[in-house]
Amino acid sequence: MLIAGAVLLLVAIAGAAIGIPAWRARTAPPAAHSTAAKGRPDPLWSRLFNPGQKTNIVISDAVYRELQHFLGRDISLSEYLAPGYPGTLLAGARPEMQEAIGFIGRQQTTSVGSATLGSRLLEFGHRMGGDAVIRYPHHINAREFDTDNFILLGSRLSIPWVELFEPSLNFPLVTDPATHQFYLRNRAPQRGEKAEYRESANQEQTYADIALLPNLRGTGTVLILNGIDMVAAEAAGEFAMSGSLSAALTEAKGRAVEILIGVQAIAGTASHVQVVAERQISPARPL
């Protein structure tokens, strides 16, 4: 029964995700946008796509996300990086189950939405003159967060490296244990704000959290685009590439900013985006 469940899990992932080598030719390049005044650097892209510094665009790990659902618990960054992952998660399981989970864990798949957004940002970065590359979470070394720029296309639930920065975020993505649905939690609600931001029952209202903060050594910049669903994630990317995020940063004070956006959707496509809440955040320095 367990092996059958693992096989069904792999089939489900295959239906909702695509292999890393396959998606590169399936997406169209975006048009370059910038709200920077003439002669002045863009407050966002000048930090992320600066000459001589690599910018890693990290797509989601669909298998990692599904394994957490399958096991009924979070998988930490240290577990994700441990030798023998994911077999190490089932040390007490039967050998055949370990083999099945090991096979699933070796697949390199991402969601269609993450692949599409990653490809658009890659082309956008090249147009902006940056040294941008697509990265899969399991191929990254922790030391790179000391020196490089990063764009993380997801939350801790799909990109375990977000764990390094999540303590700094006011709107982390969490899972409702009763419904297994995702929502954004407001750690410190201000006047007029909700404690939780959830997708509406009719799926016409959703949310995304956008965070911009320094890397671990303060030598680069990290942008986190984290939507409750695919529509919200793509809307967050478009919000950034359209110049709206740059405009918001021009008015903000400080280097570390978090912006919660609300997204109205029609037939699975974002039709209107508005800023719901903003925070100046103090980056936590992990050991």
C-alpha positions in Angstrom: 0.0 0.0 0.0 2.8 2.4 0.9 4.6 1.7 -2.4 1.4 2.2 -4.3 1.0 5.5 -2.5 4.5 6.6 -3.5 3.9 5.7 -7.1 0.6 7.7 -7.1 2.5 10.6 -5.6 5.1 10.5 -8.4 2.2 10.4 -11.0 0.6 13.4 -9.4 3.8 15.4 -9.4 4.3 14.5 -13.1 0.9 15.9 -13.9 1.5 19.2 -12.1 5.2 19.7 -12.8 7.8 19.5 -15.5 11.4 18.3 -15.7 14.1 20.9 -15.5 15.6 20.4 -19.0 12.2 20.4 -20.7 10.8 23.8 -19.9 13.5 26.1 -21.2 12.2 26.3 -24.8 8.6 26.6 -23.8 8.5 30.2 -22.6 8.6 33.5 -24.3 10.9 36.3 -23.2 9.5 39.4 -21.5 9.8 43.0 -22.5 12.2 44.9 -20.3 10.6 47.4 -17.9 12.1 50.0 -15.6 10.6 52.9 -13.6 14.0 54.4 -12.9 14.2 58.1 -13.8 16.6 58.9 -16.6 20.1 58.9 -15.3 19.2 57.3 -12.0 19.6 53.6 -11.2 16.5 51.5 -10.7 16.1 50.9 -6.9 15.3 47.2 -7.4 17.1 45.9 -10.5 20.3 47.8 -10.0 20.7 45.8 -6.8 19.7 42.4 -8.3 21.3 42.6 -11.8 24.5 44.5 -11.2 27.5 43.8 -13.4 30.1 41.4 -12.0 27.8 39.7 -9.5 25.9 36.5 -10.2 22.1 36.5 -9.7 20.6 33.0 -9.0 17.0 32.6 -10.0 15.8 29.7 -7.8 12.8 27.7 -9.0 10.7 25.6 -6.8 11.4 21.9 -6.0 8.0 20.2 -6.6 9.1 16.9 -5.2 10.3 18.5 -1.9 6.9 20.1 -1.5 5.0 16.9 -2.2 7.2 14.8 0.1 6.3 17.1 3.0 2.7 16.5 2.2 3.2 12.8 1.9 5.1 12.5 5.2 2.7 14.9 7.0 5.5 17.2 8.3 8.0 19.9 7.4 11.4 18.9 6.0 14.1 21.2 7.3 16.9 22.7 5.3 19.4 20.5 7.2 17.5 17.4 6.3 17.2 18.5 2.7 21.0 18.9 2.5 21.9 15.7 4.3 23.7 13.0 2.4 21.3 10.3 1.2 18.3 12.6 1.1 15.4 11.7 0.8 16.1 8.2 2.0 17.3 9.5 5.3 13.7 10.7 6.0 12.6 7.0 6.2 15.3 5.4 8.2 12.7 3.2 10.0 10.7 2.3 6.9 10.9 -1.0 5.0 13.7 -1.2 2.3 11.2 -1.2 -0.6 9.6 2.0 0.7 13.0 3.7 1.1 13.7 2.8 -2.5 10.5 4.2 -3.8 10.9 7.5 -1.9 14.6 7.6 -2.9 13.5 7.4 -6.6 10.9 10.1 -6.2 13.4 12.4 -4.4 15.9 12.1 -7.2 13.5 13.6 -9.7 14.3 17.2 -10.6 10.9 18.7 -11.3 9.4 22.1 -10.8 5.9 23.6 -11.2 4.8 25.1 -14.5 4.3 28.5 -12.9 7.7 28.5 -11.3 9.4 27.5 -14.6 7.5 30.1 -16.6 8.3 32.9 -14.2 11.9 31.8 -13.8 12.4 31.9 -17.6 10.9 35.3 -17.9 13.1 36.7 -15.1 16.2 35.1 -16.7 15.6 36.8 -20.0 14.7 40.0 -18.1 18.0 39.9 -16.2 20.0 39.4 -19.4 18.2 42.4 -20.9 19.1 44.5 -17.8 22.8 43.5 -18.2 23.0 41.1 -15.3 24.7 37.7 -14.9 21.5 35.7 -14.3 21.3 31.9 -14.1 18.5 29.5 -13.3 19.2 27.3 -10.3 17.5 24.2 -8.8 17.4 24.3 -4.9 19.3 21.1 -4.4 22.3 22.3 -6.5 23.0 25.4 -4.4 25.8 25.7 -1.8 25.1 27.7 1.4 28.2 29.8 0.9 26.7 31.3 -2.2 24.2 33.2 0.0 27.3 35.1 1.4 28.3 36.5 -2.0 25.6 36.3 -4.7 22.2 37.9 -5.4 19.2 35.6 -5.3 15.6 35.6 -6.6 13.6 32.9 -4.7 10.4 31.9 -6.5 8.5 30.4 -3.6 8.3 29.9 0.1 10.1 27.6 2.5 7.5 24.9 1.6 8.9 24.6 -2.0 12.4 26.2 -1.6 14.0 25.1 1.6 16.6 27.9 1.4 13.9 30.4 2.4 14.3 29.0 5.9 17.5 31.2 6.1 15.4 34.4 5.8 11.9 33.4 7.1 12.6 34.7 10.6 12.8 38.2 9.1 9.5 37.9 7.3 6.2 39.2 8.7 4.0 37.3 6.2 5.3 33.7 6.0 3.5 31.1 4.0 2.1 28.4 6.3 -0.1 25.3 5.9 -3.5 25.0 7.6 -3.2 21.5 9.3 -7.0 21.0 9.1 -7.5 21.8 5.4 -3.9 21.5 4.1 -4.4 24.8 2.3 -1.8 27.5 2.2 -2.2 31.0 3.6 0.0 34.0 4.6 0.2 34.6 8.3 0.5 38.1 9.6 2.9 37.8 12.6 2.2 41.3 13.9 -1.1 42.7 12.5 -1.4 46.5 12.4 -4.6 48.5 12.5 -7.0 47.4 9.8 -5.0 44.3 8.8 -6.0 40.7 9.0 -4.2 38.1 11.0 -4.4 35.7 8.0 -4.6 36.2 4.3 -6.2 33.4 2.5 -7.4 32.6 -1.0 -11.2 33.3 -1.3 -13.5 30.3 -1.7 -14.4 31.3 -5.3 -10.6 31.7 -6.1 -11.2 35.3 -7.2 -9.0 36.8 -4.5 -5.5 35.7 -3.6 -2.3 37.1 -2.1 1.4 37.2 -2.5 4.3 38.3 -0.3 7.3 40.1 -1.8 10.4 40.6 0.3 13.7 42.3 -0.5 16.5 42.0 1.9 20.3 41.6 2.0 22.1 38.3 1.6 23.7 36.7 4.6 26.8 38.9 4.5 25.2 42.0 3.3 27.2 41.8 0.0 24.2 41.2 -2.2 20.4 41.2 -2.4 17.7 38.6 -2.0 14.3 38.9 -3.6 11.6 36.5 -2.4 8.4 36.2 -4.5 6.0 34.0 -2.6 2.4 33.5 -3.7 -0.4 31.4 -2.2 -1.1 29.9 -5.6 0.2 30.1 -9.1 -1.9 33.1 -10.0 -0.5 35.1 -7.0 3.1 34.0 -7.7 2.9 35.1 -11.3 1.3 38.4 -10.3 4.2 39.0 -7.9 6.6 38.5 -10.7 4.7 40.8 -13.0 4.5 43.4 -10.2 8.2 43.4 -9.9 9.0 43.4 -13.7 6.4 46.0 -14.5 8.1 48.6 -12.4 5.5 48.7 -9.6 7.9 47.2 -7.1 10.6 49.7 -8.1 8.2 52.5 -7.6 7.2 51.2 -4.1 10.9 50.9 -3.1 11.6 54.5 -4.2 9.1 55.6 -1.5 10.3 53.1 1.1 13.1 53.7 3.6 15.8 51.2 4.3 17.2 48.3 2.4 14.9 45.5 3.7 11.3 45.8 2.7 8.3 43.4 2.6 5.2 44.1 0.6 1.9 42.1 0.7 -0.2 42.4 -2.5 -3.8 41.4 -3.0 -4.6 39.9 -6.4 -8.0 39.8 -8.0 -8.3 37.0 -10.5 -10.7 36.2 -13.4 -10.6 32.7 -14.9 -7.3 31.9 -13.3 -5.6 35.1 -14.5 -4.7 38.2 -12.5 -6.9 41.2 -13.4 -6.0 43.7 -10.7 -3.2 44.0 -8.1 -3.0 46.3 -5.1 -0.7 46.8 -2.2 -2.3 45.5 1.0 0.5 46.0 3.6 4.1 47.1 3.8 6.8 46.4 6.4 10.4 47.6 7.0 12.1 44.5 8.2 15.2 43.9 10.2 17.1 41.0 8.6 17.9 38.2 11.0 21.5 37.0 10.7 21.6 33.2 10.8 24.6 31.6 12.4 
